[in-house]
Amino acid sequence: MLIVFFDSKGVVHREFVPAGQTVNGQFYVEVLERLRLKVRRVRREIVDTWILHHDNAPSHTSLRVREFLAKHNVATLPQPPYSPDLASPFLFPRMERTLKRHHYGMVERVQAASMQCLKEIPVVDFQRAYQAWQKRWQRCINAEGSYFEEF
């Protein structure tokens, strides 16, 4: 499994979940700590103002995660409980279109190809995804958090 955090400028942090690792609250806190340190290194201009958006998966909403985010003053953008996933649908489908054409044979080759695929996405595509995400959020606000079929 690949975990990716990105903004309008591109990928901020990415990592593969080790084989056999359960993605629980403790593991996600460790991922968030690596993300936090990465933001400090590669996005200094937003180090005190960045906002995290993730879904309502139990590993993302656990007490341990909420305490970590509060301790480090990481603001989160709430995910409405019955709304479709508002995260950008562009990244993984795009990677899938590129990667599914090949047989890699080894996990390491899939991982290397995945990293290369991420590197090849132009910044303008991240900017478009960010703008589309903002439009989805506005629709959700206009619907007062209610579920709607299409974005």
N, CA, C and O of each residue as an XYZ file, in Angstrom:
604
protein
N       0.844     -1.171      0.000
C       0.000      0.000      0.000
C       0.894      1.241      0.000
O       1.909      1.298      0.695
N       0.497      2.209     -0.781
C       1.228      3.468     -0.892
C       0.419      4.566     -0.221
O      -0.771      4.723     -0.494
N       1.062      5.322      0.654
C       0.454      6.484      1.296
C       1.108      7.713      0.690
O       2.334      7.816      0.647
N       0.275      8.657      0.214
C       0.796      9.862     -0.432
C       0.092     11.082      0.138
O      -1.133     11.109      0.261
N       0.881     12.089      0.485
C       0.357     13.391      0.885
C       0.848     14.393     -0.146
O       2.037     14.441     -0.458
N      -0.072     15.193     -0.674
C       0.333     16.184     -1.669
C      -0.440     17.471     -1.475
O      -1.465     17.510     -0.794
N       0.077     18.524     -2.091
C      -0.603     19.810     -2.098
C      -0.576     20.351     -3.517
O      -0.306     19.605     -4.458
N      -0.848     21.623     -3.682
C      -0.923     22.194     -5.030
C       0.436     22.291     -5.715
O       0.510     22.596     -6.905
N       1.508     22.033     -4.976
C       2.848     22.091     -5.570
C       3.415     20.717     -5.897
O       4.467     20.613     -6.528
N       2.730     19.667     -5.476
C       3.205     18.320     -5.761
C       3.205     17.437     -4.530
O       2.590     17.759     -3.513
N       3.903     16.320     -4.637
C       3.974     15.353     -3.540
C       4.835     15.932     -2.424
O       5.955     16.383     -2.659
N       4.303     15.914     -1.220
C       5.040     16.375     -0.046
C       5.716     15.179      0.623
O       6.884     15.253      1.003
N       4.978     14.083      0.764
C       5.523     12.892      1.419
C       4.827     11.665      0.857
O       3.630     11.686      0.570
N       5.590     10.605      0.705
C       5.035      9.333      0.265
C       5.825      8.224      0.914
O       7.028      8.343      1.145
N       5.125      7.139      1.205
C       5.807      5.969      1.751
C       4.952      4.729      1.534
O       3.726      4.795      1.440
N       5.632      3.616      1.460
C       4.949      2.338      1.329
C       4.736      1.743      2.711
O       5.608      1.823      3.575
N       3.581      1.152      2.907
C       3.299      0.447      4.148
C       4.040     -0.883      4.072
O       3.867     -1.627      3.107
N       4.862     -1.195      5.074
C       5.587     -2.464      5.045
C       4.630     -3.657      4.971
O       3.529     -3.617      5.521
N       5.056     -4.699      4.295
C       4.245     -5.916      4.176
C       3.879     -6.423      5.566
O       4.731     -6.509      6.450
N       2.617     -6.755      5.748
C       2.148     -7.284      7.020
C       1.811     -6.228      8.063
O       1.282     -6.556      9.125
N       2.109     -4.976      7.776
C       1.834     -3.896      8.731
C       0.350     -3.533      8.711
O      -0.221     -3.294      7.647
N      -0.260     -3.492      9.871
C      -1.633     -3.025      9.990
C      -1.608     -1.508     10.090
O      -0.835     -0.941     10.861
N      -2.454     -0.858      9.309
C      -2.525      0.603      9.375
C      -3.522      0.952     10.478
O      -4.722      1.095     10.243
N      -2.985      1.084     11.680
C      -3.792      1.445     12.840
C      -3.392      2.849     13.300
O      -2.556      3.501     12.673
N      -3.990      3.304     14.391
C      -3.697      4.647     14.878
C      -2.229      4.862     15.177
O      -1.679      5.907     14.829
N      -1.577      3.893     15.817
C      -0.158      4.041     16.152
C       0.692      4.171     14.891
O       1.556      5.044     14.809
N       0.450      3.316     13.924
C       1.218      3.393     12.678
C       0.967      4.728     11.982
O       1.902      5.350     11.478
N      -0.285      5.170     11.953
C      -0.607      6.426     11.276
C       0.052      7.615     11.975
O       0.464      8.564     11.308
N       0.158      7.580     13.297
C       0.886      8.633     14.021
C       2.340      8.665     13.561
O       2.904      9.741     13.365
N       2.943      7.506     13.389
C       4.333      7.454     12.915
C       4.446      8.050     11.516
O       5.402      8.766     11.218
N       3.474      7.755     10.660
C       3.449      8.333      9.310
C       3.300      9.851      9.404
O       4.004     10.591      8.716
N       2.389     10.309     10.251
C       2.163     11.750     10.401
C       3.397     12.468     10.933
O       3.663     13.606     10.546
N       4.145     11.826     11.805
C       5.389     12.438     12.299
C       6.386     12.600     11.155
O       7.045     13.634     11.040
N       6.492     11.580     10.313
C       7.395     11.706      9.155
C       6.889     12.793      8.205
O       7.682     13.546      7.639
N       5.576     12.870      8.033
C       4.995     13.929      7.204
C       5.305     15.298      7.798
O       5.723     16.205      7.078
N       5.106     15.452      9.085
C       5.352     16.735      9.756
C       6.798     17.187      9.561
O       7.054     18.356      9.271
N       7.726     16.270      9.720
C       9.138     16.600      9.518
C       9.418     16.950      8.060
O      10.212     17.846      7.772
N       8.764     16.243      7.148
C       8.946     16.521      5.722
C       8.406     17.902      5.363
O       9.030     18.633      4.594
N       7.249     18.261      5.917
C       6.694     19.599      5.672
C       7.694     20.652      6.135
O       7.894     21.657      5.453
N       8.317     20.434      7.276
C       9.313     21.393      7.791
C      10.492     21.541      6.838
O      11.075     22.620      6.732
N      10.846     20.454      6.142
C      11.987     20.500      5.221
C      11.627     21.035      3.842
O      12.378     21.828      3.275
N      10.489     20.614      3.292
C      10.208     20.928      1.882
C       9.139     21.987      1.662
O       8.991     22.486      0.547
N       8.393     22.338      2.702
C       7.347     23.365      2.566
C       7.440     24.338      3.742
O       6.461     24.567      4.452
N       8.624     24.900      3.934
C       8.849     25.792      5.082
C       7.843     26.932      5.159
O       7.481     27.384      6.245
N       7.392     27.394      3.986
C       6.474     28.536      3.958
C       5.107     28.223      4.576
O       4.359     29.142      4.907
N       4.776     26.950      4.733
C       3.478     26.590      5.321
C       3.623     25.807      6.625
O       2.642     25.263      7.132
N       4.816     25.747      7.160
C       5.077     24.882      8.311
C       4.119     25.143      9.481
O       3.783     24.214     10.215
N       3.680     26.379      9.661
C       2.773     26.689     10.768
C       1.322     26.853     10.339
O       0.458     27.140     11.167
N       1.049     26.674      9.052
C      -0.308     26.953      8.567
C      -0.928     25.824      7.748
O      -2.061     25.961      7.286
N      -0.221     24.721      7.556
C      -0.776     23.669      6.699
C      -1.958     22.992      7.380
O      -2.058     22.917      8.605
N      -2.840     22.507      6.527
C      -4.061     21.849      6.983
C      -4.102     20.450      6.378
O      -3.892     20.275      5.177
N      -4.370     19.474      7.208
C      -4.420     18.077      6.777
C      -5.855     17.688      6.451
O      -6.771     17.951      7.231
N      -6.045     17.065      5.305
C      -7.346     16.487      4.971
C      -7.157     14.990      4.790
O      -6.385     14.544      3.941
N      -7.856     14.240      5.580
C      -7.893     12.787      5.411
C      -9.318     12.331      5.688
O     -10.128     13.088      6.223
N      -9.619     11.088      5.321
C     -10.987     10.607      5.487
C     -11.233     10.178      6.933
O     -10.397     10.392      7.811
N     -12.380      9.577      7.158
C     -12.774      9.179      8.511
C     -12.411      7.737      8.847
O     -13.066      7.120      9.688
N     -11.396      7.197      8.215
C     -10.962      5.835      8.539
C     -10.615      5.772     10.030
O     -10.089      6.741     10.577
N     -10.899      4.660     10.686
C     -10.601      4.558     12.117
C      -9.150      4.891     12.468
O      -8.892      5.487     13.514
N      -8.214      4.520     11.619
C      -6.811      4.840     11.908
C      -6.556      6.342     11.854
O      -5.607      6.821     12.476
N      -7.372      7.093     11.132
C      -7.193      8.543     11.012
C      -7.895      9.308     12.132
O      -7.548     10.455     12.413
N      -8.863      8.686     12.762
C      -9.672      9.385     13.764
C      -9.448      8.862     15.179
O     -10.160      9.253     16.104
N      -8.477      7.992     15.351
C      -8.231      7.421     16.677
C      -7.791      8.513     17.655
O      -7.297      9.565     17.251
N      -7.980      8.244     18.931
C      -7.583      9.186     19.976
C      -6.098      9.510     19.863
O      -5.693     10.665     19.994
N      -5.303      8.498     19.623
C      -3.856      8.697     19.509
C      -3.523      9.696     18.397
O      -2.664     10.559     18.577
N      -4.195      9.582     17.260
C      -3.969     10.500     16.137
C      -4.451     11.898     16.498
O      -3.748     12.878     16.252
N      -5.639     12.000     17.078
C      -6.173     13.319     17.454
C      -5.255     14.010     18.459
O      -5.036     15.219     18.371
N      -4.721     13.251     19.410
C      -3.789     13.832     20.389
C      -2.509     14.305     19.709
O      -2.000     15.381     20.023
N      -1.988     13.510     18.784
C      -0.776     13.897     18.059
C      -1.001     15.192     17.288
O      -0.183     16.109     17.355
N      -2.105     15.266     16.557
C      -2.397     16.456     15.758
C      -2.569     17.684     16.647
O      -2.101     18.769     16.301
N      -3.235     17.523     17.787
C      -3.414     18.643     18.718
C      -2.073     19.075     19.307
O      -1.788     20.269     19.395
N      -1.262     18.118     19.704
C       0.046     18.423     20.299
C       0.917     19.226     19.341
O       1.662     20.108     19.768
N       0.826     18.925     18.053
C       1.678     19.585     17.056
C       0.948     20.693     16.294
O       1.443     21.196     15.286
N      -0.223     21.061     16.786
C      -0.999     22.159     16.179
C      -1.235     21.966     14.688
O      -1.133     22.911     13.906
N      -1.548     20.748     14.307
C      -1.870     20.460     12.908
C      -3.384     20.547     12.758
O      -4.128     19.744     13.322
N      -3.821     21.529     11.992
C      -5.250     21.688     11.741
C      -5.702     20.625     10.749
O      -4.950     20.224      9.861
N      -6.928     20.181     10.914
C      -7.490     19.218      9.964
C      -8.759     19.796      9.361
O      -9.501     20.534     10.007
N      -8.979     19.447      8.133
C     -10.207     19.824      7.452
C     -11.183     18.680      7.666
O     -10.899     17.553      7.262
N     -12.316     18.936      8.287
C     -13.218     17.826      8.611
C     -13.802     17.155      7.378
O     -14.096     17.799      6.371
N     -13.956     15.874      7.486
C     -14.586     15.072      6.439
C     -16.008     14.789      6.901
O     -16.189     14.111      7.912
N     -17.026     15.284      6.197
C     -18.407     15.007      6.618
C     -18.653     13.497      6.674
O     -18.220     12.771      5.780
N     -19.342     13.017      7.715
C     -19.464     11.577      7.926
C     -20.197     10.800      6.840
O     -19.854      9.642      6.602
N     -21.173     11.372      6.182
C     -21.933     10.612      5.193
C     -21.759     11.150      3.788
O     -22.577     10.884      2.907
N     -20.717     11.889      3.584
C     -20.452     12.454      2.269
C     -19.448     11.558      1.556
O     -18.629     10.914      2.212
N     -19.494     11.503      0.238
C     -18.486     10.714     -0.464
C     -17.099     11.275     -0.192
O     -16.949     12.426      0.220
N     -16.111     10.465     -0.422
C     -14.740     10.897     -0.188
C     -14.462     12.158     -0.989
O     -14.633     12.181     -2.208
N     -14.037     13.198     -0.302
C     -13.768     14.465     -0.968
C     -12.311     14.591     -1.392
O     -11.914     15.596     -1.983
N     -11.525     13.581     -1.092
C     -10.132     13.608     -1.527
C     -10.070     13.548     -3.046
O     -10.974     13.037     -3.707
N      -9.001     14.073     -3.568
C      -8.847     14.132     -5.014
C      -8.794     12.741     -5.634
O      -8.015     11.896     -5.194
N      -9.613     12.498     -6.649
C      -9.600     11.197     -7.314
C      -8.573     11.117     -8.439
O      -8.585     10.152     -9.204
N      -7.695     12.091     -8.558
C      -6.819     12.118     -9.723
C      -5.560     11.269     -9.568
O      -5.102     10.687    -10.552
N      -4.992     11.177     -8.386
C      -3.651     10.612     -8.235
C      -3.586      9.108     -8.510
O      -2.848      8.680     -9.398
N      -4.335      8.312     -7.773
C      -4.207      6.865     -7.919
C      -4.754      6.339     -9.245
O      -4.147      5.436     -9.820
N      -5.880      6.862     -9.762
C      -6.290      6.414    -11.100
C      -5.243      6.735    -12.168
O      -5.029      5.954    -13.096
N      -4.607      7.868    -12.030
C      -3.564      8.243    -12.991
C      -2.389      7.265    -12.908
O      -1.875      6.809    -13.930
N      -1.977      6.955    -11.693
C      -0.881      6.002    -11.523
C      -1.278      4.633    -12.060
O      -0.479      3.958    -12.710
N      -2.504      4.229    -11.790
C      -2.974      2.918    -12.245
C      -2.932      2.811    -13.768
O      -2.524      1.783    -14.309
N      -3.352      3.866    -14.455
C      -3.328      3.840    -15.927
C      -1.913      3.602    -16.447
O      -1.725      2.902    -17.442
N      -0.935      4.172    -15.787
C       0.455      4.004    -16.207
C       0.998      2.637    -15.818
O       1.646      1.970    -16.624
N       0.737      2.222    -14.593
C       1.355      1.007    -14.065
C       0.719     -0.280    -14.569
O       1.401     -1.302    -14.657
N      -0.570     -0.259    -14.905
C      -1.242     -1.515    -15.259
C      -0.799     -2.071    -16.605
O      -1.115     -3.216    -16.928
N      -0.097     -1.311    -17.374
C       0.364     -1.784    -18.687
C       1.565     -2.726    -18.597
O       1.978     -3.301    -19.604
N       2.118     -2.884    -17.412
C       3.370     -3.627    -17.258
C       3.229     -4.748    -16.232
O       2.383     -4.701    -15.338
N       4.077     -5.749    -16.388
C       4.204     -6.797    -15.385
C       5.575     -6.611    -14.744
O       6.597     -6.702    -15.423
N       5.599     -6.352    -13.455
C       6.851     -6.002    -12.787
C       7.536     -7.188    -12.126
O       8.760     -7.195    -11.994
N       6.772     -8.189    -11.709
C       7.380     -9.390    -11.161
C       7.815     -9.302     -9.710
O       7.711    -10.286     -8.978
N       8.297     -8.155     -9.282
C       8.796     -8.009     -7.913
C       8.214     -6.743     -7.293
O       8.011     -5.739     -7.975
N       7.952     -6.806     -6.010
C       7.397     -5.658     -5.292
C       8.302     -4.436     -5.442
O       7.819     -3.320     -5.633
N       9.604     -4.650     -5.358
C      10.545     -3.531     -5.453
C      10.421     -2.808     -6.793
O      10.566     -1.587     -6.860
N      10.155     -3.559     -7.850
C       9.997     -2.938     -9.173
C       8.696     -2.142     -9.260
O       8.653     -1.076     -9.875
N       7.646     -2.661     -8.649
C       6.373     -1.919     -8.606
C       6.576     -0.624     -7.826
O       6.100      0.434     -8.236
N       7.275     -0.708     -6.713
C       7.526      0.481     -5.900
C       8.358      1.505     -6.664
O       8.050      2.697     -6.635
N       9.395      1.060     -7.339
C      10.239      1.979     -8.117
C       9.435      2.630     -9.239
O       9.560      3.831     -9.481
N       8.620      1.849     -9.914
C       7.789      2.399    -10.993
C       6.766      3.385    -10.434
O       6.463      4.395    -11.069
N       6.240      3.097     -9.260
C       5.291      4.011     -8.619
C       5.950      5.342     -8.288
O       5.367      6.403     -8.511
N       7.159      5.285     -7.760
C       7.883      6.517     -7.435
C       8.178      7.323     -8.699
O       8.060      8.549     -8.702
N       8.558      6.633     -9.761
C       8.829      7.313    -11.030
C       7.557      7.962    -11.569
O       7.588      9.084    -12.076
N       6.465      7.261    -11.457
C       5.175      7.786    -11.910
C       4.833      9.070    -11.154
O       4.402     10.048    -11.765
N       5.019      9.076     -9.842
C       4.753     10.275     -9.043
C       5.638     11.439     -9.480
O       5.177     12.577     -9.576
N       6.908     11.147     -9.743
C       7.849     12.200    -10.149
C       7.483     12.822    -11.489
O       7.807     13.981    -11.748
N       6.814     12.061    -12.334
C       6.500     12.540    -13.684
C       5.216     13.363    -13.763
O       4.901     13.907    -14.821
N       4.484     13.461    -12.683
C       3.243     14.250    -12.708
C       3.612     15.728    -12.644
O       4.267     16.158    -11.695
N       3.203     16.506    -13.636
C       3.551     17.931    -13.639
C       2.830     18.703    -12.527
O       1.728     18.339    -12.118
N       3.463     19.756    -12.055
C       2.895     20.592    -11.000
C       1.518     21.109    -11.397
O       0.625     21.201    -10.554
N       1.339     21.443    -12.659
C       0.044     21.972    -13.106
C      -1.086     20.971    -12.844
O      -2.219     21.383    -12.595
N      -0.805     19.688    -12.893
C      -1.829     18.681    -12.599
C      -2.201     18.683    -11.113
O      -3.365     18.490    -10.762
N      -1.215     18.901    -10.248
C      -1.513     19.022     -8.820
C      -2.326     20.286     -8.559
O      -3.230     20.282     -7.724
N      -2.011     21.356     -9.265
C      -2.769     22.599     -9.108
C      -4.221     22.407     -9.539
O      -5.139     22.873     -8.864
N      -4.426     21.724    -10.657
C      -5.797     21.443    -11.116
C      -6.544     20.569    -10.110
O      -7.717     20.806     -9.821
N      -5.863     19.568     -9.585
C      -6.490     18.682     -8.597
C      -6.875     19.467     -7.348
O      -7.944     19.251     -6.779
N      -6.012     20.369     -6.929
C      -6.283     21.191     -5.751
C      -7.494     22.090     -5.994
O      -8.343     22.238     -5.114
N      -7.578     22.685     -7.174
C      -8.720     23.538     -7.518
C     -10.015     22.717     -7.567
O     -11.059     23.172     -7.100
N      -9.944     21.517     -8.131
C     -11.125     20.646     -8.186
C     -11.553     20.241     -6.776
O     -12.747     20.159     -6.485
N     -10.586     19.990     -5.910
C     -10.862     19.634     -4.517
C     -11.593     20.781     -3.820
O     -12.546     20.554     -3.074
N     -11.144     22.008     -4.066
C     -11.811     23.166     -3.467
C     -13.260     23.271     -3.956
O     -14.151     23.619     -3.181
N     -13.492     22.978     -5.220
C     -14.861     23.013     -5.757
C     -15.728     21.939     -5.104
O     -16.893     22.191     -4.795
N     -15.168     20.730     -4.889
C     -15.921     19.669     -4.218
C     -16.281     20.089     -2.795
O     -17.395     19.850     -2.328
N     -15.322     20.719     -2.113
C     -15.603     21.180     -0.759
C     -16.689     22.240     -0.766
O     -17.561     22.232      0.104
N     -16.657     23.149     -1.724
C     -17.692     24.185     -1.788
C     -19.067     23.561     -2.016
O     -20.052     23.997     -1.421
N     -19.136     22.552     -2.867
C     -20.419     21.853     -3.079
C     -20.898     21.202     -1.791
O     -22.091     21.211     -1.486
N     -19.963     20.639     -1.043
C     -20.322     20.005      0.226
C     -20.830     21.058      1.216
O     -21.808     20.823      1.926
N     -20.177     22.200      1.263
C     -20.618     23.291      2.141
C     -22.005     23.759      1.725
O     -22.885     23.949      2.565
N     -22.193     23.942      0.423
C     -23.498     24.388     -0.082
C     -24.599     23.383      0.236
O     -25.750     23.763      0.452
N     -24.244     22.099      0.263
C     -25.212     21.039      0.581
C     -25.316     20.814      2.088
O     -25.997     19.894      2.542
N     -24.634     21.660      2.856
C     -24.621     21.574      4.322
C     -24.183     20.198      4.807
O     -24.722     19.663      5.775
N     -23.201     19.639      4.119
C     -22.632     18.362      4.512
C     -23.413     17.148      4.067
O     -22.992     16.017      4.307
N     -24.543     17.366      3.422
C     -25.365     16.241      2.973
C     -24.697     15.508      1.818
O     -23.866     16.063      1.099
N     -25.077     14.273      1.665
C     -24.558     13.454      0.575
C     -25.099     13.958     -0.759
O     -26.261     14.354     -0.853
N     -24.267     13.943     -1.773
C     -24.729     14.221     -3.131
C     -24.042     13.255     -4.069
O     -22.918     12.823     -3.813
N     -24.708     12.917     -5.144
C     -24.262     11.837     -6.029
C     -23.023     12.178     -6.840
O     -22.095     11.373     -6.923
N     -23.000     13.352     -7.434
C     -21.915     13.674     -8.359
C     -21.220     14.946     -7.936
O     -21.810     15.832     -7.318
N     -19.930     15.012     -8.290
C     -19.164     16.226     -8.040
C     -19.219     17.067     -9.270
O     -18.640     18.153     -9.302
